[in-house]
Amino acid sequence: MGFQGNFCPRCGQRSGIHKVTFKETFQDLANNLFSINAPLLTTIRDMILRPGVLLRSYLDGKRRTYYRPVSFFILMTVLYIVIRSVIGFDPFRNSMIVVEEGGPDPTLLTEARNYMLININNFLFVFVFTLALFMKLFFYKRYSLAEYMAISFYFLGIYTLIVTCNMFVVQAFGDHLQPLGIVIMCLFFLYAMVTFFQRKYFFVIVKSFILFILAFMTYAMSSYALSYLIVSVKQG
């Protein structure tokens, strides 16, 4: 059955069939990143300027308006990895572990630390879960854990973007500004949560600050514990 136009009205298949080309492949990539079906720039803009509107809209079902949360998180992570490799930035070059006498094997601790730092982008998924879990514990009546997971992917996507920008600041002004990324993220998180819930500002700020600190500490300890376990198993 024939149809008019460039695409099938049922399945979306192109009417013209031809060999796959590089132009088509990269055009499809660009369309998925920047088209109206997946407006990346709109998502970044609204997530920074009016995060509460974006989060409520997404949870209310307006999901074609914004980039999907998991895809947004993954794309920002890939962007971070690429830029870090291009500029040769080592965000942990001055970090170290001090091992006291009588403690665990210092070599094992160091290898666990190195493993965690090398795979820090993979461990960000742990941060997504801990942030969602503590949001559910502190604001349990509002949304489900799955909904808080979606919100966390948006938050961690922005966090990765902040860290990416902070790399240039650190290279320009010194390593003492490395913690600036997490400080900015904490302030952004408080602002986003206030605009998201839109009431009882003081209690939302206090609860959001506590849950963010707890989520970050749990993420850091869990990531190191997992790294220690993995390294121990490999050596065993």
MDAnalysis code that builds the backbone (N, CA, C; Angstrom):
import MDAnalysis as mda
import numpy as np

u = mda.Universe.empty(708, n_residues=236, atom_resindex=np.repeat(np.arange(236), 3), trajectory=True)
u.add_TopologyAttr("name", ["N", "CA", "C"] * 236)
u.add_TopologyAttr("resid", np.arange(1, 237))
u.add_TopologyAttr("resname", ["MET", "GLY", "PHE", "GLN", "GLY", "ASN", "PHE", "CYS", "PRO", "ARG", "CYS", "GLY", "GLN", "ARG", "SER", "GLY", "ILE", "HIS", "LYS", "VAL", "THR", "PHE", "LYS", "GLU", "THR", "PHE", "GLN", "ASP", "LEU", "ALA", "ASN", "ASN", "LEU", "PHE", "SER", "ILE", "ASN", "ALA", "PRO", "LEU", "LEU", "THR", "THR", "ILE", "ARG", "ASP", "MET", "ILE", "LEU", "ARG", "PRO", "GLY", "VAL", "LEU", "LEU", "ARG", "SER", "TYR", "LEU", "ASP", "GLY", "LYS", "ARG", "ARG", "THR", "TYR", "TYR", "ARG", "PRO", "VAL", "SER", "PHE", "PHE", "ILE", "LEU", "MET", "THR", "VAL", "LEU", "TYR", "ILE", "VAL", "ILE", "ARG", "SER", "VAL", "ILE", "GLY", "PHE", "ASP", "PRO", "PHE", "ARG", "ASN", "SER", "MET", "ILE", "VAL", "VAL", "GLU", "GLU", "GLY", "GLY", "PRO", "ASP", "PRO", "THR", "LEU", "LEU", "THR", "GLU", "ALA", "ARG", "ASN", "TYR", "MET", "LEU", "ILE", "ASN", "ILE", "ASN", "ASN", "PHE", "LEU", "PHE", "VAL", "PHE", "VAL", "PHE", "THR", "LEU", "ALA", "LEU", "PHE", "MET", "LYS", "LEU", "PHE", "PHE", "TYR", "LYS", "ARG", "TYR", "SER", "LEU", "ALA", "GLU", "TYR", "MET", "ALA", "ILE", "SER", "PHE", "TYR", "PHE", "LEU", "GLY", "ILE", "TYR", "THR", "LEU", "ILE", "VAL", "THR", "CYS", "ASN", "MET", "PHE", "VAL", "VAL", "GLN", "ALA", "PHE", "GLY", "ASP", "HIS", "LEU", "GLN", "PRO", "LEU", "GLY", "ILE", "VAL", "ILE", "MET", "CYS", "LEU", "PHE", "PHE", "LEU", "TYR", "ALA", "MET", "VAL", "THR", "PHE", "PHE", "GLN", "ARG", "LYS", "TYR", "PHE", "PHE", "VAL", "ILE", "VAL", "LYS", "SER", "PHE", "ILE", "LEU", "PHE", "ILE", "LEU", "ALA", "PHE", "MET", "THR", "TYR", "ALA", "MET", "SER", "SER", "TYR", "ALA", "LEU", "SER", "TYR", "LEU", "ILE", "VAL", "SER", "VAL", "LYS", "GLN", "GLY"])
u.atoms.positions = np.array([
    [0.850, -1.189, 0.000],
    [0.000, 0.000, 0.000],
    [0.892, 1.249, 0.000],
    [0.701, 2.131, -0.993],
    [1.521, 3.314, -1.127],
    [1.085, 4.424, -0.195],
    [1.965, 5.402, -0.050],
    [1.640, 6.564, 0.768],
    [2.443, 7.746, 0.259],
    [1.986, 8.910, 0.596],
    [2.654, 10.116, 0.165],
    [3.545, 10.658, 1.277],
    [4.562, 11.413, 0.871],
    [5.455, 11.979, 1.869],
    [6.755, 11.210, 1.961],
    [7.639, 11.674, 2.830],
    [8.969, 11.073, 2.990],
    [9.006, 9.922, 3.981],
    [7.956, 9.803, 4.823],
    [7.951, 8.780, 5.860],
    [6.614, 8.058, 5.901],
    [6.645, 6.771, 6.280],
    [5.421, 6.000, 6.454],
    [4.664, 6.524, 7.667],
    [3.342, 6.781, 7.543],
    [2.580, 7.318, 8.681],
    [2.417, 6.317, 9.811],
    [2.653, 5.023, 9.562],
    [2.475, 3.996, 10.597],
    [3.753, 3.721, 11.387],
    [4.833, 3.465, 10.649],
    [6.064, 3.034, 11.326],
    [7.168, 4.063, 11.300],
    [7.033, 5.102, 10.488],
    [8.060, 6.121, 10.423],
    [9.192, 5.805, 9.471],
    [9.085, 4.687, 8.719],
    [10.110, 4.293, 7.763],
    [10.177, 5.300, 6.620],
    [11.408, 5.615, 6.161],
    [11.564, 6.499, 5.007],
    [10.962, 5.861, 3.764],
    [10.372, 6.689, 2.926],
    [9.775, 6.182, 1.700],
    [10.838, 5.782, 0.687],
    [11.973, 6.469, 0.719],
    [13.058, 6.151, -0.199],
    [14.073, 5.244, 0.464],
    [14.335, 4.050, -0.115],
    [15.274, 3.080, 0.434],
    [16.587, 3.189, -0.329],
    [17.682, 3.338, 0.394],
    [18.988, 3.463, -0.247],
    [20.041, 2.909, 0.692],
    [21.266, 2.824, 0.216],
    [22.345, 2.300, 1.042],
    [22.644, 3.257, 2.197],
    [23.087, 2.668, 3.292],
    [23.471, 3.473, 4.447],
    [24.748, 4.240, 4.121],
    [24.765, 5.517, 4.449],
    [25.926, 6.361, 4.203],
    [26.403, 6.991, 5.510],
    [27.650, 7.495, 5.494],
    [28.160, 8.202, 6.673],
    [27.323, 9.437, 6.964],
    [26.912, 10.131, 5.905],
    [26.106, 11.328, 6.077],
    [24.806, 11.009, 6.798],
    [24.158, 9.924, 6.395],
    [22.894, 9.542, 7.030],
    [23.108, 9.146, 8.482],
    [24.198, 8.413, 8.743],
    [24.475, 7.949, 10.104],
    [24.686, 9.127, 11.048],
    [25.528, 10.063, 10.657],
    [25.807, 11.203, 11.525],
    [24.639, 12.182, 11.576],
    [23.841, 12.217, 10.498],
    [22.648, 13.053, 10.521],
    [21.632, 12.511, 11.510],
    [21.484, 11.171, 11.547],
    [20.591, 10.558, 12.531],
    [21.070, 10.843, 13.948],
    [22.394, 10.813, 14.166],
    [22.941, 11.112, 15.486],
    [22.613, 12.545, 15.877],
    [22.829, 13.465, 14.947],
    [22.539, 14.874, 15.229],
    [21.060, 15.087, 15.495],
    [20.211, 14.404, 14.729],
    [18.767, 14.544, 14.934],
    [18.362, 14.048, 16.306],
    [18.938, 12.931, 16.726],
    [18.586, 12.380, 18.037],
    [19.082, 13.257, 19.172],
    [20.181, 13.975, 18.931],
    [20.731, 14.821, 19.985],
    [20.048, 16.174, 20.062],
    [19.755, 16.763, 18.903],
    [19.347, 18.155, 18.892],
    [17.979, 18.418, 18.276],
    [17.284, 17.393, 17.801],
    [15.996, 17.627, 17.158],
    [14.910, 17.885, 18.193],
    [13.719, 18.189, 17.724],
    [12.597, 18.469, 18.616],
    [12.198, 17.242, 19.415],
    [12.567, 16.031, 18.892],
    [12.246, 14.797, 19.611],
    [13.165, 14.584, 20.816],
    [14.323, 15.201, 20.779],
    [15.262, 15.049, 21.886],
    [16.061, 16.331, 22.030],
    [15.436, 17.410, 22.477],
    [16.092, 18.730, 22.506],
    [17.103, 18.839, 23.638],
    [18.328, 18.505, 23.349],
    [19.362, 18.507, 24.378],
    [19.599, 19.901, 24.940],
    [19.743, 20.881, 24.063],
    [20.039, 22.235, 24.525],
    [18.899, 22.798, 25.366],
    [17.665, 22.467, 24.988],
    [16.503, 22.899, 25.775],
    [16.530, 22.264, 27.158],
    [16.912, 20.986, 27.213],
    [16.980, 20.282, 28.494],
    [18.038, 20.903, 29.397],
    [19.226, 21.185, 28.844],
    [20.288, 21.797, 29.643],
    [19.856, 23.178, 30.134],
    [19.263, 23.967, 29.226],
    [18.837, 25.319, 29.598],
    [17.805, 25.298, 30.716],
    [16.765, 24.468, 30.558],
    [15.693, 24.437, 31.556],
    [16.152, 23.788, 32.855],
    [17.054, 22.814, 32.755],
    [17.536, 22.162, 33.972],
    [18.370, 23.124, 34.803],
    [19.044, 24.063, 34.157],
    [19.849, 25.046, 34.878],
    [19.005, 26.220, 35.363],
    [18.137, 26.744, 34.492],
    [17.402, 27.966, 34.806],
    [16.098, 27.721, 35.546],
    [15.400, 26.647, 35.218],
    [14.131, 26.347, 35.892],
    [13.975, 24.838, 36.079],
    [14.829, 24.253, 36.916],
    [14.820, 22.798, 37.109],
    [13.508, 22.263, 37.642],
    [12.835, 23.028, 38.508],
    [11.569, 22.552, 39.054],
    [10.523, 22.350, 37.981],
    [10.466, 23.257, 37.019],
    [9.511, 23.142, 35.914],
    [9.814, 21.898, 35.092],
    [11.083, 21.701, 34.771],
    [11.460, 20.534, 33.976],
    [11.113, 19.236, 34.689],
    [11.471, 19.132, 35.958],
    [11.250, 17.890, 36.692],
    [9.773, 17.592, 36.856],
    [8.984, 18.604, 37.175],
    [7.546, 18.382, 37.321],
    [6.911, 18.033, 35.977],
    [7.335, 18.689, 34.925],
    [6.783, 18.419, 33.602],
    [7.081, 16.983, 33.175],
    [8.311, 16.553, 33.422],
    [8.680, 15.188, 33.038],
    [7.876, 14.161, 33.824],
    [7.749, 14.361, 35.126],
    [6.996, 13.414, 35.946],
    [5.507, 13.465, 35.654],
    [5.020, 14.600, 35.157],
    [3.602, 14.722, 34.807],
    [3.282, 14.135, 33.438],
    [4.289, 13.659, 32.732],
    [4.033, 12.977, 31.466],
    [4.481, 13.708, 30.226],
    [5.011, 14.913, 30.344],
    [5.469, 15.667, 29.168],
    [6.904, 15.258, 28.850],
    [7.059, 14.013, 28.384],
    [8.394, 13.435, 28.266],
    [9.030, 13.598, 26.906],
    [8.269, 14.010, 25.908],
    [8.858, 14.285, 24.606],
    [9.445, 15.693, 24.550],
    [9.145, 16.488, 25.545],
    [9.634, 17.867, 25.569],
    [11.114, 17.921, 25.922],
    [11.588, 16.942, 26.699],
    [12.955, 16.991, 27.205],
    [13.711, 15.711, 26.870],
    [15.023, 15.823, 26.965],
    [15.888, 14.665, 26.786],
    [15.634, 13.678, 27.913],
    [15.622, 12.386, 27.594],
    [15.367, 11.372, 28.618],
    [16.472, 11.390, 29.674],
    [16.121, 11.177, 30.937],
    [17.098, 11.342, 32.026],
    [18.316, 10.433, 31.933],
    [18.122, 9.141, 31.630],
    [19.266, 8.229, 31.556],
    [20.169, 8.604, 30.386],
    [19.570, 8.899, 29.240],
    [20.349, 9.308, 28.073],
    [21.096, 10.605, 28.339],
    [20.450, 11.521, 29.047],
    [21.078, 12.795, 29.395],
    [22.296, 12.555, 30.279],
    [22.157, 11.702, 31.265],
    [23.263, 11.380, 32.168],
    [24.417, 10.733, 31.413],
    [24.111, 9.768, 30.549],
    [25.153, 9.063, 29.802],
    [25.874, 10.012, 28.847],
    [25.120, 10.861, 28.176],
    [25.726, 11.801, 27.236],
    [26.651, 12.777, 27.943],
    [26.231, 13.300, 29.096],
    [27.084, 14.212, 29.848],
    [28.342, 13.499, 30.349],
    [28.217, 12.221, 30.706],
    [29.372, 11.447, 31.153],
    [30.357, 11.238, 30.016],
    [29.838, 10.903, 28.839],
    [30.702, 10.735, 27.668],
    [31.405, 12.042, 27.330],
    [30.677, 13.152, 27.401],
    [31.266, 14.461, 27.152],
    [32.409, 14.741, 28.126],
    [32.199, 14.414, 29.389],
    [33.229, 14.608, 30.410],
    [34.470, 13.783, 30.094],
    [34.273, 12.514, 29.745],
    [35.403, 11.625, 29.451],
    [36.198, 12.126, 28.253],
    [35.495, 12.543, 27.202],
    [36.163, 13.016, 25.986],
    [36.978, 14.274, 26.265],
    [36.360, 15.252, 26.944],
    [37.068, 16.511, 27.225],
    [38.241, 16.273, 28.167],
    [38.061, 15.423, 29.166],
    [39.157, 15.131, 30.092],
    [40.335, 14.499, 29.361],
    [40.047, 13.627, 28.399],
    [41.106, 12.985, 27.623],
    [41.791, 13.979, 26.693],
    [41.017, 14.839, 26.082],
    [41.571, 15.799, 25.122],
    [42.522, 16.784, 25.799],
    [42.118, 17.284, 26.966],
    [42.952, 18.295, 27.641],
    [43.962, 17.663, 28.594],
    [43.914, 16.322, 28.734],
    [44.869, 15.622, 29.581],
    [44.741, 15.963, 31.045],
    [43.517, 16.087, 31.513],
    [43.278, 16.508, 32.892],
    [43.193, 15.307, 33.821],
    [43.925, 15.364, 34.934],
    [43.865, 14.331, 35.968],
    [43.258, 14.956, 37.226],
    [41.952, 14.725, 37.481],
    [41.300, 15.384, 38.618],
    [41.739, 14.881, 39.976],
    [42.517, 13.795, 40.028],
    [42.885, 13.213, 41.314],
    [44.399, 13.125, 41.482],
    [45.138, 13.972, 40.754],
    [46.593, 13.851, 40.787],
    [47.183, 14.169, 42.153],
    [46.479, 14.971, 42.961],
    [47.005, 15.335, 44.274],
    [46.318, 14.602, 45.415],
    [45.414, 13.678, 45.091],
    [44.723, 12.940, 46.151],
    [45.604, 11.802, 46.641],
    [45.466, 11.471, 47.903],
    [46.283, 10.420, 48.475],
    [45.577, 9.820, 49.681],
    [46.017, 8.633, 50.069],
    [45.452, 7.943, 51.222],
    [46.541, 7.799, 52.285],
    [46.226, 8.177, 53.488],
    [47.161, 8.037, 54.603],
    [46.781, 6.787, 55.383],
    [47.680, 5.829, 55.456],
    [47.415, 4.546, 56.108],
    [48.136, 4.513, 57.445],
    [47.399, 4.265, 58.501],
    [47.984, 4.211, 59.837],
    [48.562, 2.831, 60.106],
    [49.470, 2.788, 61.065],
    [50.073, 1.522, 61.459],
    [49.008, 0.574, 62.001],
    [49.136, -0.695, 61.637],
    [48.213, -1.694, 62.123],
    [46.915, -1.777, 61.336],
    [46.778, -0.961, 60.314],
    [45.577, -0.981, 59.493],
    [45.678, -2.021, 58.404],
    [44.757, -1.992, 57.455],
    [44.788, -2.928, 56.332],
    [46.031, -2.735, 55.475],
    [46.260, -3.648, 54.560],
    [47.405, -3.600, 53.659],
    [47.408, -2.283, 52.888],
    [48.445, -1.451, 53.076],
    [48.456, -0.152, 52.386],
    [48.491, -0.278, 50.874],
    [49.149, -1.334, 50.373],
    [49.194, -1.550, 48.924],
    [47.800, -1.822, 48.377],
    [47.039, -2.639, 49.109],
    [45.681, -2.960, 48.688],
    [44.790, -1.722, 48.734],
    [44.976, -0.906, 49.757],
    [44.195, 0.329, 49.874],
    [44.500, 1.282, 48.717],
    [45.769, 1.371, 48.379],
    [46.159, 2.253, 47.280],
    [45.604, 1.762, 45.954],
    [45.672, 0.453, 45.737],
    [45.141, -0.097, 44.491],
    [43.630, 0.068, 44.421],
    [42.966, -0.067, 45.583],
    [41.520, 0.144, 45.608],
    [41.186, 1.589, 45.282],
    [41.968, 2.503, 45.842],
    [41.779, 3.924, 45.543],
    [41.960, 4.204, 44.055],
    [43.045, 3.661, 43.480],
    [43.301, 3.874, 42.058],
    [42.192, 3.297, 41.195],
    [41.706, 2.122, 41.581],
    [40.619, 1.504, 40.820],
    [39.370, 2.371, 40.857],
    [39.063, 2.916, 42.023],
    [37.878, 3.756, 42.157],
    [38.007, 5.016, 41.305],
    [39.180, 5.639, 41.327],
    [39.364, 6.884, 40.588],
    [39.367, 6.656, 39.087],
    [39.940, 5.547, 38.652],
    [39.941, 5.240, 37.225],
    [38.530, 4.978, 36.721],
    [37.719, 4.346, 37.574],
    [36.355, 3.986, 37.180],
    [35.309, 4.907, 37.813],
    [35.692, 6.136, 38.124],
    [34.805, 7.051, 38.845],
    [33.516, 7.314, 38.076],
    [33.584, 7.309, 36.750],
    [32.379, 7.570, 35.957],
    [31.363, 6.436, 36.093],
    [31.866, 5.203, 36.198],
    [30.954, 4.081, 36.403],
    [30.318, 4.133, 37.791],
    [31.079, 4.594, 38.772],
    [30.557, 4.659, 40.129],
    [29.552, 5.786, 40.321],
    [29.446, 6.695, 39.356],
    [28.422, 7.736, 39.450],
    [27.020, 7.139, 39.467],
    [26.877, 5.934, 38.909],
    [25.582, 5.255, 38.991],
    [25.211, 4.977, 40.451],
    [26.235, 4.749, 41.285],
    [25.977, 4.563, 42.716],
    [25.428, 5.851, 43.314],
    [25.974, 6.982, 42.892],
    [25.501, 8.282, 43.364],
    [24.045, 8.510, 42.949],
    [23.700, 8.087, 41.743],
    [22.307, 8.196, 41.288],
    [21.385, 7.457, 42.252],
    [21.779, 6.248, 42.620],
    [20.935, 5.432, 43.499],
    [20.872, 6.004, 44.906],
    [22.031, 6.418, 45.465],
    [22.014, 6.936, 46.835],
    [21.229, 8.244, 46.924],
    [21.358, 9.090, 45.911],
    [20.609, 10.346, 45.912],
    [19.115, 10.082, 45.831],
    [18.719, 9.141, 44.968],
    [17.301, 8.797, 44.854],
    [16.776, 8.184, 46.148],
    [17.574, 7.329, 46.754],
    [17.155, 6.658, 47.984],
    [16.937, 7.659, 49.115],
    [17.852, 8.599, 49.291],
    [17.701, 9.573, 50.367],
    [16.606, 10.594, 50.064],
    [16.372, 10.895, 48.795],
    [15.234, 11.755, 48.457],
    [13.929, 11.059, 48.818],
    [13.873, 9.764, 48.575],
    [12.669, 9.010, 48.936],
    [12.489, 8.964, 50.449],
    [13.583, 8.812, 51.193],
    [13.489, 8.750, 52.648],
    [13.071, 10.088, 53.248],
    [13.572, 11.184, 52.688],
    [13.295, 12.511, 53.244],
    [11.995, 13.112, 52.712],
    [11.582, 12.706, 51.521],
    [10.343, 13.213, 50.919],
    [9.504, 12.026, 50.428],
    [9.249, 11.089, 51.327],
    [8.670, 9.806, 50.936],
    [7.227, 9.903, 50.450],
    [6.498, 10.935, 50.830],
    [5.077, 11.018, 50.468],
    [4.854, 11.569, 49.064],
    [5.857, 12.181, 48.486],
    [5.651, 12.899, 47.233],
    [5.689, 11.993, 45.998],
    [6.775, 11.247, 45.844],
    [6.971, 10.472, 44.619],
    [7.531, 9.098, 44.948],
    [7.489, 8.212, 43.952],
    [8.005, 6.856, 44.130],
    [9.522, 6.858, 43.974],
    [10.156, 5.748, 44.352],
    [11.603, 5.624, 44.218],
    [12.010, 5.688, 42.754],
    [11.206, 5.085, 41.877],
    [11.517, 5.119, 40.444],
    [11.503, 6.554, 39.917],
    [10.562, 7.353, 40.383],
    [10.501, 8.753, 39.951],
    [11.690, 9.547, 40.478],
    [12.089, 9.262, 41.703],
    [13.280, 9.924, 42.235],
    [14.541, 9.467, 41.507],
    [14.557, 8.249, 41.006],
    [15.689, 7.779, 40.210],
    [15.810, 8.593, 38.935],
    [14.676, 8.845, 38.273],
    [14.694, 9.656, 37.056],
    [15.216, 11.052, 37.353],
    [14.757, 11.638, 38.449],
    [15.225, 12.967, 38.855],
    [16.737, 12.931, 39.120],
    [17.201, 11.872, 39.763],
    [18.620, 11.766, 40.091],
    [19.486, 11.709, 38.841],
    [19.009, 11.038, 37.806],
    [19.769, 11.000, 36.558],
    [19.915, 12.404, 35.974],
    [18.866, 13.206, 36.051],
    [18.971, 14.598, 35.611],
    [19.987, 15.363, 36.461],
    [19.892, 15.200, 37.783],
    [20.809, 15.898, 38.681],
    [22.262, 15.502, 38.417],
    [22.514, 14.218, 38.259],
    [23.890, 13.771, 38.053],
    [24.397, 14.156, 36.665],
    [23.490, 14.305, 35.711],
    [23.901, 14.827, 34.414],
    [24.408, 16.249, 34.538],
    [23.688, 17.058, 35.304],
    [24.126, 18.433, 35.558],
    [25.417, 18.454, 36.373],
    [25.522, 17.569, 37.353],
    [26.749, 17.489, 38.152],
    [27.959, 17.188, 37.265],
    [27.796, 16.258, 36.331],
    [28.880, 15.927, 35.409],
    [29.232, 17.115, 34.539],
    [28.228, 17.872, 34.112],
    [28.471, 19.075, 33.321],
    [29.229, 20.128, 34.143],
    [28.857, 20.279, 35.410],
    [29.550, 21.218, 36.292],
    [31.015, 20.814, 36.473],
    [31.253, 19.530, 36.705],
    [32.621, 19.040, 36.880],
    [33.431, 19.238, 35.600],
    [32.787, 19.042, 34.461],
    [33.464, 19.249, 33.179],
    [33.929, 20.701, 33.033],
    [33.056, 21.632, 33.348],
    [33.419, 23.055, 33.291],
    [34.481, 23.400, 34.330],
    [34.397, 22.750, 35.483],
    [35.341, 23.049, 36.563],
    [36.761, 22.596, 36.228],
    [36.900, 21.637, 35.303],
    [38.234, 21.206, 34.908],
    [39.044, 22.379, 34.363],
    [38.398, 23.218, 33.563],
    [39.090, 24.359, 32.983],
    [39.458, 25.384, 34.068],
    [38.578, 25.534, 35.046],
    [38.860, 26.453, 36.152],
    [40.061, 25.968, 36.950],
    [40.109, 24.678, 37.226],
    [41.212, 24.107, 38.002],
    [42.527, 24.243, 37.248],
    [42.497, 23.975, 35.959],
    [43.729, 24.092, 35.179],
    [44.213, 25.534, 35.114],
    [43.273, 26.469, 35.114],
    [43.647, 27.873, 34.990],
    [44.100, 28.483, 36.310],
    [43.496, 28.063, 37.426],
    [43.732, 28.752, 38.700],
    [44.302, 27.873, 39.807],
    [44.380, 26.560, 39.600],
    [45.029, 25.726, 40.604],
    [44.149, 24.627, 41.167],
    [44.808, 23.616, 41.757],
    [44.118, 22.430, 42.270],
    [43.251, 22.712, 43.484],
    [43.489, 23.821, 44.166],
    [42.713, 24.113, 45.371],
    [41.241, 24.372, 45.052],
    [40.923, 24.546, 43.760],
    [39.533, 24.796, 43.356],
    [38.811, 23.520, 42.925],
    [39.436, 22.366, 43.104],
    [38.774, 21.117, 42.717],
    [37.471, 20.884, 43.470],
    [37.395, 21.189, 44.776],
    [36.118, 20.979, 45.482],
    [35.002, 21.913, 45.031],
    [35.334, 22.904, 44.201],
    [34.327, 23.870, 43.772],
    [33.167, 23.192, 43.053],
    [33.463, 22.120, 42.340],
    [32.420, 21.423, 41.592],
    [31.318, 20.880, 42.483],
    [31.703, 20.196, 43.562],
    [30.703, 19.614, 44.452],
    [29.987, 20.696, 45.247],
    [30.675, 21.805, 45.548],
    [30.031, 22.926, 46.252],
    [28.944, 23.547, 45.365],
    [29.276, 23.797, 44.107],
    [28.293, 24.360, 43.180],
    [27.128, 23.403, 43.003],
    [27.433, 22.096, 42.929],
    [26.366, 21.121, 42.762],
    [25.434, 21.107, 43.967],
    [25.990, 21.225, 45.163],
    [25.168, 21.246, 46.368],
    [24.236, 22.455, 46.361],
    [24.759, 23.620, 46.000],
    [23.930, 24.832, 45.942],
    [22.863, 24.709, 44.863],
    [23.238, 24.146, 43.734],
    [22.261, 23.942, 42.660],
    [21.165, 22.970, 43.100],
    [21.560, 21.927, 43.811],
    [20.592, 20.939, 44.284],
    [19.565, 21.578, 45.215],
    [20.035, 22.435, 46.112],
    [19.112, 23.119, 47.019],
    [18.142, 24.000, 46.239],
    [18.673, 24.756, 45.287],
    [17.828, 25.613, 44.451],
    [16.809, 24.786, 43.662],
    [17.261, 23.684, 43.087],
    [16.373, 22.841, 42.280],
    [15.267, 22.223, 43.125],
    [15.605, 21.773, 44.321],
    [14.602, 21.139, 45.177],
    [13.557, 22.145, 45.637],
    [13.975, 23.383, 45.915],
    [13.021, 24.428, 46.304],
    [12.065, 24.730, 45.160],
    [12.595, 24.873, 43.947],
    [11.729, 25.157, 42.799],
    [10.883, 23.946, 42.420],
    [11.339, 22.760, 42.798],
    [10.598, 21.541, 42.488],
    [9.376, 21.386, 43.392],
    [9.576, 21.559, 44.705],
    [8.479, 21.363, 45.644],
    [7.633, 22.625, 45.849],
    [8.227, 23.799, 45.727],
    [7.504, 25.074, 45.723],
    [6.732, 25.385, 47.009],
    [7.142, 24.892, 48.133],
    [6.507, 25.273, 49.389],
    [7.401, 24.870, 50.565],
    [7.170, 25.509, 51.722],
    [7.958, 25.236, 52.922],
    [9.445, 25.318, 52.597],
    [9.856, 26.465, 52.080],
    [11.207, 26.618, 51.569],
    [12.275, 26.272, 52.593],
    [12.099, 26.743, 53.824],
    [13.122, 26.515, 54.837],
    [13.323, 25.023, 55.098],
    [12.230, 24.296, 55.285],
    [12.327, 22.863, 55.568],
    [12.852, 22.095, 54.360],
    [12.476, 22.512, 53.173],
    [12.980, 21.854, 51.966],
    [14.487, 22.055, 51.850],
    [14.963, 23.265, 52.132],
    [16.395, 23.546, 52.058],
    [17.165, 22.730, 53.087],
    [16.688, 22.706, 54.328],
    [17.380, 21.973, 55.386],
    [17.411, 20.472, 55.071],
    [16.262, 19.922, 54.725],
    [16.197, 18.496, 54.418],
    [17.024, 18.145, 53.191],
    [16.999, 19.016, 52.190],
    [17.745, 18.757, 50.960],
    [19.247, 18.804, 51.210],
    [19.683, 19.730, 52.051],
    [21.107, 19.824, 52.366],
    [21.579, 18.567, 53.094],
    [20.816, 18.136, 54.081],
    [21.197, 16.938, 54.847],
    [21.217, 15.705, 53.952],
    [20.173, 15.543, 53.139],
    [20.104, 14.352, 52.302],
    [21.210, 14.354, 51.245],
    [21.573, 15.536, 50.740],
    [22.647, 15.597, 49.746],
    [23.974, 15.179, 50.365],
    [24.271, 15.663, 51.567],
    [25.514, 15.292, 52.244],
    [25.535, 13.791, 52.531],
    [24.424, 13.268, 53.022],
    [24.349, 11.834, 53.306],
    [24.489, 11.001, 52.041],
    [23.837, 11.435, 50.979],
    [23.900, 10.706, 49.710],
    [25.324, 10.707, 49.160],
    [26.000, 11.869, 49.245],
    [27.369, 11.956, 48.725],
    [28.319, 11.108, 49.559],
    [28.194, 11.149, 50.877],
    [29.066, 10.357, 51.740],
    [28.835, 8.864, 51.523],
    [27.571, 8.466, 51.388],
    [27.260, 7.060, 51.134],
    [27.810, 6.608, 49.798],
    [27.689, 7.480, 48.807],
    [28.240, 7.193, 47.473],
    [29.751, 7.013, 47.542],
    [30.446, 7.910, 48.226],
    [31.907, 7.839, 48.310],
    [32.354, 6.574, 49.038],
    [31.722, 6.281, 50.171],
    [32.103, 5.098, 50.942],
    [31.751, 3.809, 50.207],
    [30.599, 3.780, 49.559],
    [30.192, 2.588, 48.814],
    [31.108, 2.335, 47.627],
    [31.486, 3.412, 46.938],
    [32.371, 3.264, 45.785],
    [33.729, 2.728, 46.205],
    [34.234, 3.233, 47.329],
    [35.530, 2.750, 47.796],
    [35.433, 1.314, 48.295],
    [34.349, 0.995, 48.978],
    [34.175, -0.370, 49.469],
    [34.074, -1.358, 48.300],
    [33.327, -0.991, 47.263],
    [33.221, -1.848, 46.080],
    [34.572, -2.003, 45.397],
    [35.325, -0.921, 45.325],
    [36.652, -0.980, 44.708],
    [37.574, -1.887, 45.509],
    [37.528, -1.769, 46.820],
    [38.350, -2.606, 47.691],
    [37.987, -4.078, 47.505],
    [36.703, -4.369, 47.422],
    [36.257, -5.754, 47.238],
    [36.709, -6.307, 45.892],
    [36.564, -5.504, 44.847],
    [36.942, -5.953, 43.506],
    [38.440, -6.212, 43.439],
    [39.235, -5.303, 43.967],
    [40.690, -5.469, 43.954],
    [41.104, -6.672, 44.779],
    [40.440, -6.875, 45.917],
    [40.760, -8.029, 46.773],
    [40.483, -9.337, 46.059],
    [39.356, -9.402, 45.360],
    [38.997, -10.625, 44.626],
    [39.981, -10.879, 43.492],
    [40.387, -9.822, 42.797],
    [41.360, -9.983, 41.709],
    [42.702, -10.475, 42.224],
    [43.123, -9.972, 43.370],
    [44.407, -10.398, 43.920],
    [44.350, -11.803, 44.520],
    [43.128, -12.165, 45.000],
    [42.958, -13.487, 45.596],
    [42.949, -14.579, 44.569],
])
